[in-house]
Amino acid sequence: MFAIQYISNEIFPLKKSDSCESALMFLGDWKLKELPVVEGGKVLGFVSEKIALSNEEAKVEQCMDLNIATYLVHEHTHVFDILAKMEQYQFGCLSVVNSDEQFLGIISSKDIQTQTFSHSALNQEGSLLVIEVKAINYSLAEISRICESNDAKIIHLMIETLKDDSNNIHVSIKLNKLYLNHVIASLERFGYQTIYTNSPLDPNHALDDRYQWLVKYLNT
């Protein structure tokens, strides 16, 4: 879950002597908007697609952005902090350096997403459900206690703030249990509204109930 684990084996940096035309070709091949410029194991800057398009005849050295602090992450940076930085600066990739600021490689948002999903609990057996709750009342401890009281453990959880309703949030939960009828009933007794589940039909559970959850989810 750290930067060093996500370094790409396919993406490489630019050199000062490269032309902006070449930089554009690499950016297009890797579907990126920027690439670092590295010399002697040091990141000197980065070149964005926008700058390269305006200076196709120039050398990379002449038009690189020198504000490298925004473009670097250290090898032990957690993936959550990496994604936050990519979102903040709208970068599709970042340069990874060690404690001596030596360049180690490049990580891209696409590779992070692919690797994170392939190793996440989302691939484990179980079912999903989405509940709606007032943000002020959200308690992971309580939700976990209710689930575990029905022999179900949370193996993945994601919180979504509703754009048109700042008072409520949607909590998507992956549980290690296939049938969630009892979990859902318990959650609703404690005031959590279930708006979606992909739990298979329990032979003792009506089809209409699952249909209603789907309709509620689509209408939110």
Order of alpha helices (4+ residues) and beta strands (2+ residues): alpha-beta-beta-alpha-alpha-beta-alpha-beta-beta-alpha-beta-alpha-beta-beta-alpha-beta-alpha
